[in-house]
Amino acid sequence: MNGPELTHLIKARQIPAEPVVIEPNKDECRKLAGRFGLSSIERMIAKIALEADGKAVRARGQLNAQITQICAISGEDFPVTISETIDLRFVHESTVPQALAESEEIEIELAADDCDEIEYSGEAFDLGEAIAQSLGLAIDPYAEGPNADAAREKAGIIAEGNEDGPLAEMLKGLDKG
């Protein structure tokens, strides 16, 4: 296995004062598109402000991307715009309690405004890989393009509740009580 397609290491002790801009080049976009099953990534940019948060580093900003995705219904390419708020917290592995690190059956409840925590080791964390993962999570794997309804109709798939035919008639006759 090769390394991450998008790497941007940040030394935890040398947090830049200005926001970090991550904009993958064409080759990185091509590799990320392959990783996430996209036809292409035309443009991707993330602007992230970093701040020390105790022994952790908080990363907040915005990810914007223009991608070409395959319609889950028709199989045709269609353009998608992604605009995702980024709110991450990078935590060094030495600050994670050992009982938490070793436990396989721990349940943690997060509120809607809690940020994702990413554990790292060494002196630096990979902001680029975190942004790549954020893009992957923002992609709708079942996205439907503009020709999805036409493809359904051509395949004989109709909207729920509009079923017809002998089986539909038999099912209508069943007692739903």
N, CA, C and O of each residue as an XYZ file, in Angstrom:
708
protein
N       0.834     -1.185      0.000
C       0.000      0.000      0.000
C       0.874      1.243      0.000
O       1.877      1.311      0.710
N       0.491      2.203     -0.787
C       1.220      3.472     -0.841
C       0.755      4.393      0.275
O      -0.232      4.119      0.958
N       1.481      5.485      0.449
C       1.113      6.457      1.468
C      -0.106      7.260      1.057
O      -0.696      7.018      0.004
N      -0.479      8.218      1.894
C      -1.645      9.052      1.602
C      -1.466      9.843      0.296
O      -0.352     10.209     -0.079
N      -2.575     10.092     -0.374
C      -2.552     10.830     -1.630
C      -2.292     12.317     -1.403
O      -1.757     12.997     -2.279
N      -2.665     12.812     -0.244
C      -2.533     14.236      0.069
C      -1.917     14.368      1.453
O      -2.564     14.073      2.458
N      -0.682     14.807      1.503
C       0.026     14.935      2.774
C       0.397     16.391      3.003
O       0.913     17.065      2.111
N       0.130     16.861      4.200
C       0.549     18.200      4.606
C       0.816     18.132      6.108
O      -0.090     18.306      6.923
N       2.079     17.875      6.456
C       2.442     17.710      7.864
C       2.552     19.059      8.561
O       3.090     20.023      8.016
N       2.028     19.099      9.775
C       2.099     20.292     10.625
C       2.780     19.884     11.919
O       2.346     18.946     12.588
N       3.849     20.591     12.270
C       4.511     20.329     13.550
C       3.671     20.943     14.658
O       3.352     22.132     14.637
N       3.323     20.109     15.620
C       2.421     20.537     16.692
C       2.990     21.674     17.528
O       2.228     22.444     18.113
N       4.302     21.796     17.597
C       4.920     22.861     18.406
C       5.143     24.143     17.610
O       5.532     25.167     18.172
N       4.900     24.088     16.316
C       5.124     25.264     15.466
C       3.864     25.560     14.650
O       3.880     25.508     13.420
N       2.798     25.863     15.341
C       1.517     26.125     14.684
C       1.616     27.458     13.935
O       1.960     28.478     14.531
N       1.318     27.453     12.634
C       1.374     28.706     11.876
C       0.287     29.681     12.343
O      -0.828     29.270     12.665
N       0.622     30.970     12.376
C      -0.330     31.999     12.802
C      -1.387     32.238     11.722
O      -2.544     32.510     12.041
N      -1.006     32.140     10.469
C      -1.924     32.357      9.354
C      -2.648     31.056      9.016
O      -2.112     29.976      9.262
N      -3.842     31.139      8.462
C      -4.541     29.912      8.043
C      -3.712     29.115      7.028
O      -3.002     29.686      6.200
N      -3.817     27.809      7.113
C      -3.127     26.917      6.202
C      -4.055     26.662      5.011
O      -5.233     26.352      5.185
N      -3.513     26.796      3.815
C      -4.279     26.539      2.600
C      -3.783     25.229      2.000
O      -2.596     25.071      1.714
N      -4.695     24.309      1.819
C      -4.349     23.025      1.215
C      -5.100     22.921     -0.102
O      -6.331     22.900     -0.139
N      -4.331     22.857     -1.183
C      -4.904     22.775     -2.525
C      -4.113     21.735     -3.306
O      -3.009     22.010     -3.777
N      -4.683     20.533     -3.441
C      -3.938     19.470     -4.121
C      -3.681     19.788     -5.592
O      -4.479     20.456     -6.250
N      -2.547     19.293     -6.092
C      -2.234     19.467     -7.506
C      -3.021     18.445     -8.333
O      -3.763     17.637     -7.774
N      -2.863     18.477     -9.646
C      -3.644     17.599    -10.533
C      -3.412     16.128    -10.233
O      -4.354     15.336    -10.240
N      -2.163     15.756     -9.970
C      -1.858     14.355     -9.689
C      -2.506     13.912     -8.379
O      -3.070     12.821     -8.303
N      -2.429     14.748     -7.357
C      -3.061     14.423     -6.070
C      -4.581     14.326     -6.232
O      -5.215     13.448     -5.648
N      -5.166     15.237     -7.032
C      -6.612     15.174     -7.281
C      -6.986     13.881     -7.997
O      -8.003     13.264     -7.680
N      -6.175     13.474     -8.951
C      -6.437     12.233     -9.688
C      -6.389     11.037     -8.740
O      -7.249     10.158     -8.808
N      -5.395     10.998     -7.861
C      -5.268      9.892     -6.906
C      -6.411      9.886     -5.889
O      -6.929      8.825     -5.541
N      -6.802     11.066     -5.414
C      -7.928     11.149     -4.484
C      -9.224     10.710     -5.155
O     -10.048     10.033     -4.541
N      -9.404     11.096     -6.415
C     -10.606     10.678     -7.152
C     -10.662      9.155     -7.229
O     -11.725      8.563     -7.044
N      -9.532      8.523     -7.501
C      -9.485      7.063     -7.542
C      -9.806      6.449     -6.191
O     -10.531      5.459     -6.109
N      -9.278      7.024     -5.156
C      -9.519      6.522     -3.798
C     -10.999      6.559     -3.441
O     -11.513      5.634     -2.811
N     -11.682      7.626     -3.843
C     -13.076      7.798     -3.448
C     -14.075      7.397     -4.528
O     -15.269      7.665     -4.393
N     -13.607      6.762     -5.591
C     -14.507      6.276     -6.638
C     -15.177      7.377     -7.433
O     -16.307      7.215     -7.893
N     -14.491      8.492     -7.597
C     -15.019      9.614     -8.366
C     -14.451      9.586     -9.780
O     -13.382      9.024    -10.016
N     -15.163     10.186    -10.704
C     -14.633     10.319    -12.061
C     -13.484     11.314    -12.073
O     -12.486     11.106    -12.762
N     -13.624     12.399    -11.310
C     -12.539     13.381    -11.221
C     -12.797     14.363    -10.082
O     -13.913     14.499     -9.579
N     -11.735     15.028     -9.706
C     -11.811     16.179     -8.803
C     -11.221     17.332     -9.598
O     -10.019     17.367     -9.865
N     -12.068     18.266     -9.971
C     -11.612     19.386    -10.783
C     -10.874     20.423     -9.940
O      -9.868     20.989    -10.367
N     -11.392     20.662     -8.738
C     -10.814     21.679     -7.873
C     -11.120     21.315     -6.434
O     -12.206     20.836     -6.110
N     -10.141     21.552     -5.583
C     -10.318     21.290     -4.149
C      -9.428     22.254     -3.399
O      -8.245     22.399     -3.709
N     -10.001     22.909     -2.414
C      -9.212     23.830     -1.597
C      -9.780     23.847     -0.182
O     -10.994     23.863      0.020
N      -8.884     23.842      0.775
C      -9.281     23.942      2.183
C      -8.467     25.061      2.823
O      -7.250     25.135      2.656
N      -9.157     25.923      3.553
C      -8.495     26.986      4.317
C      -8.777     26.707      5.779
O      -9.923     26.746      6.227
N      -7.702     26.422      6.525
C      -7.828     25.936      7.898
C      -7.025     26.800      8.861
O      -5.826     27.004      8.669
N      -7.686     27.305      9.892
C      -7.011     28.033     10.966
C      -6.682     27.035     12.068
O      -7.519     26.220     12.455
N      -5.463     27.109     12.562
C      -5.004     26.200     13.612
C      -4.765     26.985     14.897
O      -4.273     28.113     14.872
N      -5.124     26.362     16.021
C      -4.850     26.992     17.310
C      -4.558     25.917     18.346
O      -5.156     24.841     18.346
N      -3.620     26.241     19.227
C      -3.296     25.319     20.310
C      -4.501     25.242     21.238
O      -5.125     26.252     21.560
N      -4.811     24.023     21.659
C      -5.952     23.765     22.542
C      -5.441     22.838     23.642
O      -5.677     21.630     23.621
N      -4.736     23.434     24.601
C      -4.060     22.625     25.618
C      -2.933     21.870     24.944
O      -2.076     22.476     24.301
N      -2.923     20.539     25.085
C      -1.902     19.724     24.422
C      -2.377     19.239     23.056
O      -1.717     18.421     22.414
N      -3.509     19.740     22.626
C      -4.060     19.368     21.330
C      -3.999     20.576     20.394
O      -3.636     21.680     20.800
N      -4.361     20.341     19.142
C      -4.428     21.420     18.157
C      -5.808     21.384     17.517
O      -6.237     20.348     17.009
N      -6.491     22.503     17.541
C      -7.821     22.614     16.942
C      -7.661     23.149     15.524
O      -6.923     24.106     15.290
N      -8.348     22.533     14.599
C      -8.312     22.935     13.184
C      -9.734     23.263     12.745
O     -10.616     22.406     12.782
N      -9.949     24.503     12.332
C     -11.279     24.945     11.900
C     -11.163     25.671     10.575
O     -10.231     26.442     10.346
N     -12.127     25.411      9.710
C     -12.100     26.101      8.433
C     -13.146     25.567      7.479
O     -14.200     25.081      7.889
N     -12.832     25.667      6.197
C     -13.784     25.311      5.158
C     -13.092     24.510      4.065
O     -11.970     24.816      3.662
N     -13.781     23.481      3.595
C     -13.336     22.676      2.463
C     -14.325     22.893      1.336
O     -15.531     22.725      1.519
N     -13.817     23.268      0.166
C     -14.654     23.432     -1.023
C     -14.057     22.596     -2.139
O     -12.841     22.556     -2.325
N     -14.933     21.928     -2.880
C     -14.454     21.088     -3.981
C     -15.489     21.033     -5.095
O     -16.695     21.113     -4.862
N     -14.980     20.895     -6.301
C     -15.796     20.627     -7.479
C     -15.387     19.241     -7.950
O     -14.241     19.024     -8.343
N     -16.334     18.298     -7.909
C     -16.032     16.922     -8.284
C     -16.983     16.467     -9.383
O     -18.035     17.065     -9.605
N     -16.592     15.398    -10.063
C     -17.482     14.730    -11.006
C     -17.701     13.339    -10.452
O     -16.761     12.574    -10.233
N     -18.979     13.031    -10.230
C     -19.369     11.799     -9.568
C     -20.213     10.964    -10.521
O     -20.790     11.486    -11.475
N     -20.279      9.679    -10.259
C     -21.091      8.776    -11.059
C     -22.461      8.647    -10.398
O     -22.557      8.361     -9.205
N     -23.523      8.859    -11.183
C     -24.899      8.741    -10.675
C     -25.143      7.303    -10.231
O     -24.825      6.363    -10.959
N     -25.698      7.137     -9.054
C     -25.978      5.805     -8.496
C     -27.062      5.080     -9.275
O     -27.187      3.862     -9.148
N     -27.847      5.784    -10.076
C     -28.943      5.179    -10.817
C     -28.583      4.982    -12.294
O     -28.687      3.871    -12.814
N     -28.164      6.051    -12.964
C     -27.925      5.992    -14.408
C     -26.505      5.584    -14.775
O     -26.258      5.135    -15.894
N     -25.570      5.738    -13.843
C     -24.169      5.437    -14.132
C     -23.474      6.544    -14.908
O     -22.319      6.384    -15.304
N     -24.148      7.657    -15.132
C     -23.573      8.778    -15.876
C     -22.841      9.730    -14.929
O     -23.191      9.854    -13.756
N     -21.830     10.392    -15.457
C     -21.118     11.409    -14.689
C     -21.979     12.654    -14.540
O     -22.742     13.009    -15.438
N     -21.845     13.311    -13.390
C     -22.488     14.607    -13.206
C     -21.667     15.421    -12.199
O     -21.015     14.853    -11.323
N     -21.701     16.752    -12.330
C     -20.904     17.601    -11.445
C     -21.562     17.775    -10.079
O     -22.786     17.837     -9.964
N     -20.721     17.854     -9.048
C     -21.186     18.052     -7.674
C     -20.290     19.101     -7.027
O     -19.072     19.088     -7.201
N     -20.907     20.002     -6.282
C     -20.165     20.997     -5.512
C     -20.225     20.597     -4.049
O     -21.297     20.319     -3.513
N     -19.077     20.571     -3.415
C     -18.996     20.237     -1.988
C     -18.504     21.457     -1.229
O     -17.516     22.085     -1.610
N     -19.196     21.781     -0.161
C     -18.799     22.855      0.738
C     -18.993     22.320      2.155
O     -20.121     22.161      2.622
N     -17.904     22.053      2.815
C     -17.940     21.356      4.103
C     -17.187     22.158      5.164
O     -16.052     22.581      4.948
N     -17.833     22.359      6.311
C     -17.168     23.006      7.439
C     -16.246     21.982      8.097
O     -16.631     20.835      8.322
N     -15.035     22.410      8.399
C     -14.051     21.536      9.041
C     -13.888     21.971     10.494
O     -13.684     23.152     10.777
N     -13.979     21.018     11.406
C     -13.743     21.265     12.822
C     -13.133     19.993     13.406
O     -13.842     19.046     13.748
N     -11.817     19.991     13.511
C     -11.074     18.817     13.958
C     -10.207     19.178     15.166
O      -9.876     20.341     15.393
N      -9.863     18.177     15.908
C      -8.950     18.360     17.043
C      -7.914     17.242     16.979
O      -8.255     16.063     17.066
N      -6.656     17.619     16.827
C      -5.568     16.651     16.762
C      -5.008     16.477     18.168
O      -4.587     17.439     18.810
N      -5.012     15.223     18.633
C      -4.608     14.902     19.999
C      -3.431     13.939     19.951
O      -3.500     12.897     19.300
N      -2.370     14.285     20.631
C      -1.200     13.406     20.660
C      -1.539     12.136     21.434
O      -2.247     12.179     22.441
N      -1.025     11.008     20.952
C      -1.340      9.718     21.569
C      -0.947      9.655     23.038
O      -1.548      8.900     23.802
N       0.045     10.431     23.443
C       0.487     10.401     24.845
C      -0.539     11.038     25.776
O      -0.473     10.823     26.986
N      -1.482     11.810     25.252
C      -2.483     12.451     26.095
C      -3.768     11.633     26.210
O      -4.654     11.972     26.994
N      -3.867     10.560     25.430
C      -5.044      9.696     25.498
C      -4.835      8.708     26.635
O      -3.840      7.983     26.630
N      -5.740      8.654     27.613
C      -5.578      7.712     28.722
C      -5.434      6.284     28.213
O      -6.159      5.875     27.306
N      -4.518      5.530     28.778
C      -4.229      4.164     28.320
C      -5.467      3.280     28.354
O      -5.654      2.452     27.462
N      -6.318      3.437     29.366
C      -7.529      2.623     29.444
C      -8.422      2.875     28.237
O      -9.054      1.946     27.734
N      -8.485      4.125     27.760
C      -9.272      4.436     26.569
C      -8.626      3.854     25.324
O      -9.317      3.333     24.448
N      -7.329      3.939     25.243
C      -6.619      3.459     24.056
C      -6.740      1.951     23.889
O      -6.778      1.462     22.760
N      -6.802      1.201     24.990
C      -6.819     -0.258     24.914
C      -8.227     -0.848     24.897
O      -8.406     -1.998     24.496
N      -9.211     -0.090     25.318
C     -10.568     -0.610     25.407
C     -11.193     -0.749     24.030
O     -11.105      0.153     23.197
N     -11.833     -1.904     23.801
C     -12.519     -2.125     22.535
C     -14.007     -1.835     22.658
O     -14.691     -1.662     21.649
N     -14.512     -1.780     23.879
C     -15.938     -1.624     24.083
C     -16.241     -0.356     24.870
O     -16.795     -0.413     25.967
N     -15.879      0.773     24.309
C     -16.171      2.029     24.980
C     -17.183      2.793     24.130
O     -17.095      2.826     22.903
N     -18.124      3.392     24.802
C     -19.150      4.153     24.096
C     -19.000      5.613     24.479
O     -18.994      5.965     25.659
N     -18.877      6.463     23.454
C     -18.733      7.889     23.684
C     -19.873      8.588     22.955
O     -20.095      8.351     21.768
N     -20.581      9.434     23.655
C     -21.653     10.190     23.027
C     -21.136     11.577     22.684
O     -20.545     12.262     23.519
N     -21.369     11.976     21.445
C     -20.940     13.283     20.987
C     -22.153     14.154     20.716
O     -23.170     13.685     20.205
N     -22.034     15.406     21.058
C     -23.078     16.361     20.713
C     -22.851     16.793     19.266
O     -21.773     16.586     18.708
N     -23.858     17.384     18.679
C     -23.779     17.791     17.276
C     -22.657     18.785     17.024
O     -22.096     18.822     15.929
N     -22.322     19.596     18.035
C     -21.281     20.602     17.827
C     -19.893     20.137     18.270
O     -18.946     20.922     18.234
N     -19.755     18.880     18.687
C     -18.437     18.350     19.040
C     -17.610     18.142     17.776
O     -18.144     17.760     16.735
N     -16.329     18.389     17.870
C     -15.465     18.182     16.716
C     -14.908     16.753     16.742
O     -14.916     16.076     17.770
N     -14.433     16.327     15.585
C     -13.809     15.009     15.487
C     -12.408     15.085     16.071
O     -11.687     16.057     15.845
N     -12.024     14.061     16.818
C     -10.673     13.999     17.362
C      -9.861     12.995     16.575
O     -10.311     11.884     16.297
N      -8.653     13.406     16.222
C      -7.752     12.554     15.464
C      -6.470     12.403     16.281
O      -5.794     13.382     16.597
N      -6.160     11.174     16.606
C      -4.951     10.886     17.381
C      -3.749     10.849     16.436
O      -3.844     10.334     15.321
N      -2.618     11.398     16.889
C      -1.395     11.333     16.102
C      -0.224     10.978     17.011
O      -0.303     11.104     18.233
N       0.865     10.532     16.384
C       2.079     10.224     17.143
C       3.227     11.040     16.563
O       3.117     11.598     15.472
N       4.312     11.103     17.294
C       5.460     11.870     16.831
C       5.273     13.357     17.084
O       4.515     13.766     17.963
N       5.984     14.160     16.289
C       5.963     15.615     16.498
C       5.002     16.346     15.574
O       4.774     17.544     15.742
N       4.432     15.637     14.595
C       3.597     16.309     13.607
C       2.333     15.485     13.322
O       2.290     14.276     13.547
N       1.326     16.173     12.826
C       0.103     15.505     12.380
C      -0.111     15.843     10.910
O       0.393     16.849     10.410
N      -0.862     14.991     10.232
C      -1.066     15.146      8.796
C      -2.412     15.821      8.520
O      -3.448     15.159      8.455
N      -2.379     17.123      8.360
C      -3.591     17.879      8.071
C      -4.128     17.532      6.681
O      -5.340     17.533      6.467
N      -3.240     17.238      5.746
C      -3.663     16.877      4.395
C      -4.520     15.626      4.378
O      -5.568     15.606      3.733
N      -4.096     14.588      5.072
C      -4.883     13.345      5.128
C      -6.216     13.585      5.833
O      -7.229     13.010      5.435
N      -6.235     14.416      6.864
C      -7.491     14.725      7.550
C      -8.461     15.440      6.605
O      -9.665     15.184      6.641
N      -7.946     16.326      5.769
C      -8.787     17.030      4.791
C      -9.281     16.038      3.740
O     -10.442     16.096      3.335
N      -8.415     15.134      3.299
C      -8.825     14.107      2.332
C      -9.947     13.250      2.909
O     -10.921     12.959      2.215
N      -9.820     12.847      4.165
C     -10.873     12.047      4.805
C     -12.162     12.843      4.944
O     -13.251     12.284      4.813
N     -12.052     14.135      5.208
C     -13.245     14.987      5.302
C     -13.960     15.056      3.957
O     -15.190     15.044      3.902
N     -13.191     15.129      2.874
C     -13.791     15.100      1.541
C     -14.521     13.777      1.333
O     -15.662     13.763      0.872
N     -13.871     12.673      1.667
C     -14.480     11.362      1.503
C     -15.796     11.227      2.247
O     -16.740     10.617      1.745
N     -15.859     11.796      3.444
C     -17.093     11.735      4.239
C     -18.186     12.644      3.681
O     -19.371     12.397      3.902
N     -17.793     13.688      2.962
C     -18.774     14.634      2.409
C     -19.414     14.128      1.115
O     -20.440     14.655      0.685
N     -18.823     13.123      0.500
C     -19.335     12.600     -0.772
C     -20.538     11.706     -0.501
O     -20.470     10.797      0.326
N     -21.635     11.966     -1.198
C     -22.838     11.142     -1.075
C     -22.662      9.911     -1.964
O     -22.659     10.049     -3.188
N     -22.516      8.714     -1.394
C     -22.277      7.523     -2.217
C     -23.489      7.114     -3.052
O     -23.360      6.307     -3.973
N     -24.650      7.657     -2.744
C     -25.876      7.321     -3.479
C     -26.430      8.531     -4.223
O     -27.631      8.615     -4.477
N     -25.562      9.451     -4.564
C     -26.009     10.666     -5.248
C     -26.641     10.330     -6.591
O     -26.196      9.436     -7.310
N     -27.680     11.067     -6.898
C     -28.393     10.861     -8.151
C     -28.196     12.067     -9.049
O     -28.375     13.210     -8.628
N     -27.828     11.798    -10.284
C     -27.623     12.843    -11.266
C     -28.930     13.286    -11.895
O     -29.996     12.786    -11.536
N     -28.856     14.220    -12.831
C     -30.063     14.786    -13.434
C     -30.870     13.791    -14.286
O     -32.051     14.026    -14.539
N     -30.262     12.702    -14.724
C     -30.965     11.727    -15.560
C     -31.410     10.481    -14.792
O     -31.754      9.470    -15.405
N     -31.406     10.542    -13.471
C     -31.754      9.371    -12.654
C     -33.197      8.928    -12.881
O     -33.459      7.734    -13.028
N     -34.133      9.876    -12.911
C     -35.541      9.500    -13.107
C     -35.770      8.861    -14.468
O     -36.523      7.893    -14.583
N     -35.126      9.395    -15.499
C     -35.258      8.818    -16.843
C     -34.685      7.403    -16.871
O     -35.245      6.523    -17.524
N     -33.577      7.177    -16.171
C     -32.970      5.843    -16.121
C     -33.879      4.863    -15.385
O     -33.999      3.706    -15.788
N     -34.515      5.313    -14.318
C     -35.464      4.461    -13.585
C     -36.637      4.073    -14.494
O     -37.036      2.910    -14.563
N     -37.164      5.066    -15.174
C     -38.310      4.819    -16.052
C     -37.938      3.840    -17.161
O     -38.708      2.928    -17.465
N     -36.779      4.018    -17.760
C     -36.318      3.132    -18.833
C     -36.155      1.699    -18.333
O     -36.421      0.745    -19.064
N     -35.711      1.554    -17.068
C     -35.510      0.222    -16.488
C     -36.803     -0.372    -15.931
O     -36.817     -1.512    -15.467
N     -37.884      0.400    -15.978
C     -39.158     -0.098    -15.467
C     -39.297      0.025    -13.966
O     -40.165     -0.608    -13.365
N     -38.454      0.831    -13.359
C     -38.532      1.046    -11.912
C     -39.435      2.253    -11.688
O     -39.204      3.326    -12.247
N     -40.454      2.070    -10.872
C     -41.395      3.161    -10.644
C     -41.350      3.582     -9.189
O     -40.815      2.876     -8.334
N     -41.914      4.728     -8.929
C     -41.902      5.281     -7.579
C     -42.705      4.396     -6.625
O     -43.693      3.773     -7.014
N     -42.264      4.357     -5.383
C     -42.951      3.575     -4.362
C     -44.395      4.063     -4.234
O     -44.653      5.266     -4.187
N     -45.320      3.125     -4.180
C     -46.728      3.473     -4.096
C     -47.421      3.447     -5.454
O     -48.649      3.510     -5.519
N     -46.657      3.354     -6.534
C     -47.231      3.323     -7.885
C     -47.075      1.957     -8.530
O     -47.080      1.850     -9.757
N     -46.936      0.911     -7.723
C     -46.715     -0.417     -8.247
C     -47.965     -0.922     -8.963
O     -49.090     -0.613     -8.570
N     -47.747     -1.705    -10.024
C     -48.871     -2.355    -10.690
C     -48.438     -3.734    -11.158
O     -47.273     -4.104    -11.008
N     -49.351     -4.483    -11.713
C     -49.053     -5.836    -12.167
C     -49.710     -6.845    -11.249
O     -50.302     -6.474    -10.235
N     -49.609     -8.136    -11.601
C     -50.298     -9.178    -10.843
C     -49.848     -9.288     -9.390
O     -50.675     -9.471     -8.496
N     -48.544     -9.177     -9.148
C     -48.054     -9.276     -7.767
C     -48.557     -8.097     -6.943
O     -48.958     -8.272     -5.792
N     -48.539     -6.892     -7.525
C     -49.034     -5.724     -6.817
C     -50.506     -5.877     -6.467
O     -50.933     -5.478     -5.384
N     -51.293     -6.460     -7.390
C     -52.713     -6.670     -7.125
C     -52.911     -7.646     -5.964
O     -53.772     -7.433     -5.111
N     -52.103     -8.728     -5.936
C     -52.208     -9.682     -4.838
C     -51.845     -9.037     -3.505
O     -52.509     -9.271     -2.495
N     -50.787     -8.222     -3.505
C     -50.357     -7.577     -2.259
C     -51.389     -6.588     -1.765
O     -51.570     -6.439     -0.556
N     -52.074     -5.904     -2.679
C     -53.114     -4.960     -2.276
C     -54.252     -5.673     -1.565
O     -54.899     -5.101     -0.688
N     -54.496     -6.922     -1.943
C     -55.582     -7.678     -1.358
C     -55.279     -8.221      0.032
O     -56.192     -8.646      0.741
N     -54.019     -8.212      0.428
C     -53.675     -8.720      1.759
C     -54.154     -7.769      2.836
O     -54.143     -6.550      2.665
N     -54.572     -8.346      3.942
C     -55.026     -7.556      5.076
C     -53.800     -6.951      5.754
O     -52.901     -7.687      6.162
N     -53.746     -5.646      5.880
C     -52.604     -4.973      6.520
C     -52.787     -4.843      8.011
O     -51.943     -4.233      8.667
N     -53.819     -5.371      8.568
C     -54.103     -5.246      9.987
C     -53.444     -6.284     10.744
O     -53.573     -6.333     11.967
